[in-house]
Amino acid sequence: MVLPTPQANAFQRPLRLRRPRDARPDTIYRVEHRVQPERTLEGAEDLFVEALRSVLGRRPVELFAFAVHADGYTLLIRALDDRLPAVVRDLNSRVARRLNERRSARGGLWAGRVSYRSMRHHPGSVAALIDTLVEPVVRGGADHPADVPSGSYRALVLRRAGAVPHAVLPWFGTMDDATVSRRIEGAVGARLNALRAWSLAG
């Protein structure tokens, strides 16, 4: 189900891609990258998740949410050092190499530069978290974030075993896991209801 909303249009228009001069270790970033127009990640979600899991195991980073779709991916992430661009390069290299091997393809996978958007304020990081969780629905890849195998919703709300390891946003403070899950579930539900209401309004 594709929802024709302002949020959907914001995801689809070209991004202003820029690399941070200094990735601050205390700052959360929304990282986005797109594939070449003739390439796609459709059907390669398992490959992306495998590469992401490997990078998380090797690098000092905290992952708060991610979304992978046909034309790229989104991460909400914080590096515990100043090497976030190196983390992203590692992820991109792994995904490109494995995808080319699987599809017997050659050439570059990624288009342009990576977009890094700093989330310096807690409300902004929470909004980015909810945006990332509902992105598969906005893009028409799922009816609900819970339908995405190995997705962030399953890790943060459903607490499914075997999910990619996620950290909890600092904004949630000392809340226990059950409270965090309820807060995220409620916020996602409210966002989906708003998107559907907008869609019905035409």
For each residue, the residues with C-beta under 8 A, 3 or more apart:
1: 137 140 143
2: 8 138 139 140
3: 7 8 137 138 140 195 196 198 199
4: 8 198 199
5: 8 9 138 195 198 199
6: 9 10 198
7: 3 10 11 131 134 138 195
8: 2 3 4 5 11 12 138 139
9: 5 6 12 13
10: 6 7 13
11: 7 8 135 138 139
12: 8 9
13: 9 10
14:
15: 32 34 115
16: 115
17: 112 113 114 115
18: 113 115 116
19: 85 113 114 116
20: 23 29 84 85 116 118
21:
22: 82
23: 20 27 29 79 82 83 84 85 116
24: 27 82 118
25: 78 79 80 81 82
26: 78
27: 23 24 78 118 119 120
28: 64 76 77 78 118 119 125 128 169
29: 20 23 75 76 77 78 84 116 117 118 119
30: 74 75 76 115 116 117 119 128 132
31: 74 75 76 77 84 88 114 115 116 117
32: 15 72 73 74 75 114 115 117
33: 72 73 88 92 110 114 115
34: 15 71 72 110 111 112
35: 39 40 41 71 72 109 110 111
36: 39 107 108 109 110 111
37: 111
38:
39: 35 36 105 109
40: 35 43 44 70 71
41: 35 44 45 48 68 69 70 71 72 73 95 99
42: 69 70
43: 40
44: 40 41 47 48 95 99 102
45: 41 48 49 68 149 150
46: 49 50 149 150
47: 44 50 51 95 98 99 102
48: 41 44 45 51 52 68 73 95
49: 45 46 52 53 68 150 164
50: 46 47 53 54 98
51: 47 48 54 55 91 94 95 98
52: 48 49 55 56 63 66 91 164
53: 49 50 56 57 164 165
54: 50 51 57 58 94
55: 51 52 58 59 61 87 90 91 94
56: 52 53 59 61 63 164 165
57: 53 54
58: 54 55 90
59: 55 56 79 83 86 87 90
60: 79 80 81
61: 55 56 77 78 79 80 84 87
62: 77 78 80 167
63: 52 56 66 75 76 77 164 165 166 167
64: 28 76 77 78 125 129 152 166 167 168 169
65: 74 75 76 128 129 132 133 152 156 166
66: 52 63 73 74 75 76 77 132 151 152 164
67: 73 74 132 133 135 136 148 151 152
68: 41 45 48 49 72 73
69: 41 42 72 73 135 136 139 141
70: 40 41 42 139 141
71: 34 35 40 41
72: 32 33 34 35 41 68 69
73: 32 33 41 48 66 67 68 69
74: 30 31 32 65 66 67 132 135
75: 29 30 31 32 63 65 66 88 132
76: 28 29 30 31 63 64 65 66 119 125 128 129 132
77: 28 29 31 61 62 63 64 66 84 87
78: 25 26 27 28 29 61 62 64 84 167
79: 23 25 59 60 61 82 83 84 87
80: 25 60 61 62
81: 25 60
82: 22 23 24 25 79
83: 23 59 79 86 87
84: 20 23 29 31 61 77 78 79 87 88 116
85: 19 20 23 88 89 114 116
86: 59 83 89 90
87: 55 59 61 77 79 83 84 90 91
88: 31 33 75 84 85 91 92 114
89: 85 86 92 93
90: 55 58 59 86 87 93 94
91: 51 52 55 87 88 94 95
92: 33 88 89 95 96 109 110 114
93: 89 90 96 97
94: 51 54 55 90 91 97 98
95: 41 44 47 48 51 91 92 98 99 109
96: 92 93 99 100 108 109 110
97: 93 94 100 101
98: 47 50 51 94 95 101 102
99: 41 44 47 95 96 102 103 105 109
100: 96 97 103 104 105 106 107 109
101: 97 98 104
102: 44 47 98 99
103: 99 100
104: 100 101
105: 39 99 100
106: 100
107: 36 100
108: 36 96
109: 35 36 39 92 95 96 99 100
110: 33 34 35 36 92 96
111: 34 35 36 37
112: 17 34
113: 17 18 19
114: 17 19 31 32 33 85 88 92
115: 15 16 17 18 30 31 32 33
116: 18 19 20 23 29 30 31 84 85
117: 29 30 31 32 128
118: 20 24 27 28 29
119: 27 28 29 30 76 124 125 128
120: 27 124
121: 124 125
122: 125 126 169 170 171
123: 126 127 171
124: 119 120 121 127 128
125: 28 64 76 119 121 122 128 129 169 170 171
126: 122 123 129 130 169 171 187
127: 123 124 130 131
128: 28 30 65 76 117 119 124 125 131 132
129: 64 65 76 125 126 132 133 169 184
130: 126 127 133 134 184 187 188 191
131: 7 127 128 134 135
132: 30 65 66 67 74 75 76 128 129 135 152
133: 65 67 129 130 145 151 152 153 156 184 188
134: 7 130 131 137 138 145 188 191 192 195
135: 11 67 69 74 131 132 138 139
136: 67 69 139 141 142 145 147 148 151
137: 1 3 134 140 141 142 143 144 145 192 195
138: 2 3 5 7 8 11 134 135 195
139: 2 8 11 69 70 135 136
140: 1 2 3 137
141: 69 70 136 137 148
142: 136 137 145 147 148
143: 1 137 147
144: 137 147 192
145: 133 134 136 137 142 148 151 152 153 188
146: 151 153 154 157 158
147: 136 142 143 144
148: 67 136 141 142 145 151 153 154
149: 45 46 154
150: 45 46 49 154 162 163 164
151: 66 67 133 136 145 146 148 154 155
152: 64 65 66 67 132 133 145 155 156 164 166
153: 133 145 146 148 156 157 158 184 188
154: 146 148 149 150 151 157 158 160 163
155: 151 152 158 159 160 163 164 165 166
156: 65 133 152 153 159 166 168 180 181 184
157: 146 153 154 181 184 185 188
158: 146 153 154 155 181
159: 155 156 163 177 181
160: 154 155 163
161:
162: 150
163: 150 154 155 159 160 166
164: 49 52 53 56 63 66 150 152 155
165: 53 56 63 155
166: 63 64 65 152 155 156 163
167: 62 63 64 78
168: 64 156 172 175 177 180
169: 28 64 122 125 126 129 172
170: 122 125 173
171: 122 123 125 126
172: 168 169 175 179 180 183
173: 170
174:
175: 168 172 179 180 183
176: 179 180
177: 159 168 180 181
178: 181 182
179: 172 175 176 182 183
180: 156 168 172 175 176 177 183 184
181: 156 157 158 159 177 178 184 185
182: 178 179 185 186
183: 172 175 179 180 186 187
184: 129 130 133 153 156 157 180 181 187 188
185: 157 181 182 188 189
186: 182 183 189 190
187: 126 130 183 184 190 191
188: 130 133 134 145 153 157 184 185 191 192
189: 185 186 192 193
190: 186 187 193 194
191: 130 134 187 188 194 195
192: 134 137 144 188 189 195 196
193: 189 190 196 197
194: 190 191 197 198
195: 3 5 7 134 137 138 191 192 198 199
196: 3 192 193 199 200
197: 193 194 200 201
198: 3 4 5 6 194 195 201
199: 3 4 5 195 196 202
200: 196 197
201: 197 198
202: 199
